[in-house]
């Protein structure tokens, strides 16, 4: 299952999140009040 974080959290650590999904081949769901997206590699 994908980890879920808020858009604010994603903004604070975007480079760290990119590194994490690249190394782990995992997905991170980024959510806000209006939308959601998935960061994956």
BAFI-3210 file (N, C-alpha, C; in Angstrom, 3 decimals, decimal comma, padded with zeros to 6 digits):
// residues 41
n [1|2|3|4|5|6|7|8|9|10|11|12|13|14|15|16|17|18|19|20|21|22|23|24|25|26|27|28|29|30|31|32|33|34|35|36|37|38|39|40|41]
n.u [000,842|000,473|002,250|000,779|000,745|000,398|000,016|001,422|003,384|004,756|005,810|007,700|009,662|010,393|012,633|013,696|011,555|011,478|013,928|013,410|011,259|012,580|014,712|013,401|011,445|008,768|005,460|004,084|001,318|000,061|-001,858|-004,500|-007,010|-008,439|-007,454|-005,614|-002,513|-000,057|003,231|005,728|008,303]
n.v [-001,183|002,253|004,948|007,788|011,316|014,810|017,600|019,814|018,643|017,238|019,328|020,369|018,368|017,434|016,575|014,554|012,758|012,035|010,716|008,586|007,102|006,397|004,766|002,770|001,846|002,443|003,855|007,097|008,666|011,839|014,196|016,658|019,122|019,426|017,682|014,700|012,974|010,688|009,874|008,223|005,913]
n.w [000,000|-000,694|000,795|002,350|002,188|003,026|000,740|001,650|003,301|001,329|-000,208|001,565|001,631|-000,959|-002,563|-000,940|-000,959|-003,656|-003,843|-002,093|-003,361|-005,672|-004,808|-003,293|-004,969|-004,538|-003,911|-003,316|-002,094|-002,608|-001,066|-001,014|-000,156|-002,522|-004,509|-005,472|-005,934|-007,272|-006,497|-008,118|-009,153]
ca.u [000,000|001,239|002,275|000,032|001,169|-000,277|000,773|002,347|004,522|005,494|006,569|008,838|010,700|010,215|013,826|013,758|010,519|011,926|014,972|012,784|010,551|013,569|015,474|012,513|010,443|007,482|004,599|003,639|000,125|000,103|-003,259|-004,906|-008,472|-009,043|-006,943|-004,562|-001,603|000,847|004,630|006,307|009,455]
ca.v [000,000|003,491|005,897|009,003|012,531|016,012|018,397|020,657|017,797|016,938|020,533|020,518|017,340|016,842|015,839|013,332|011,843|011,518|009,730|007,417|006,265|005,887|003,679|001,715|001,496|002,530|004,964|007,999|009,429|013,219|014,600|017,980|019,201|019,404|016,689|013,802|012,526|009,636|010,002|006,886|005,826]
ca.w [000,000|-000,816|001,902|002,005|002,880|002,529|-000,225|002,426|003,679|000,102|-000,564|002,483|001,458|-002,282|-002,996|-000,137|-001,437|-004,950|-003,557|-001,471|-004,334|-006,628|-004,193|-002,788|-005,994|-003,847|-004,319|-002,258|-002,464|-002,124|-001,011|-000,542|-000,090|-003,858|-005,437|-005,004|-006,986|-006,821|-006,894|-008,259|-010,034]
c.u [000,889|001,151|001,515|000,533|000,401|000,619|001,776|003,583|005,388|006,340|007,822|009,977|010,620|011,431|013,991|012,742|010,901|012,993|014,362|012,088|011,508|014,319|014,600|011,552|009,052|006,679|004,266|002,445|000,213|-001,317|-003,413|-006,428|-009,118|-008,622|-006,009|-003,740|-000,712|002,232|005,202|007,479|009,442]
c.v [001,248|004,306|007,148|010,167|013,712|016,740|019,302|019,873|017,489|018,128|020,676|019,551|016,667|016,041|014,532|012,301|011,228|010,444|008,444|006,522|005,683|004,689|002,493|001,171|001,440|003,693|005,804|008,776|010,800|013,762|016,052|017,991|019,013|018,244|015,720|013,368|011,441|009,909|008,597|006,936|004,480]
c.w [000,000|000,470|001,456|002,848|002,306|001,527|000,494|002,849|002,462|-000,334|000,291|002,172|000,092|-002,728|-002,226|-000,593|-002,777|-004,737|-003,001|-002,491|-005,364|-006,061|-003,809|-003,836|-005,365|-004,410|-003,095|-002,787|-001,804|-002,202|-000,567|-000,492|-001,454|-004,739|-004,736|-006,212|-006,399|-007,378|-006,953|-009,216|-010,735]
res [x|x|x|x|x|x|x|x|x|x|x|x|x|x|x|x|x|x|x|x|x|x|x|x|x|x|x|x|x|x|x|x|x|x|x|x|x|x|x|x|x]
***
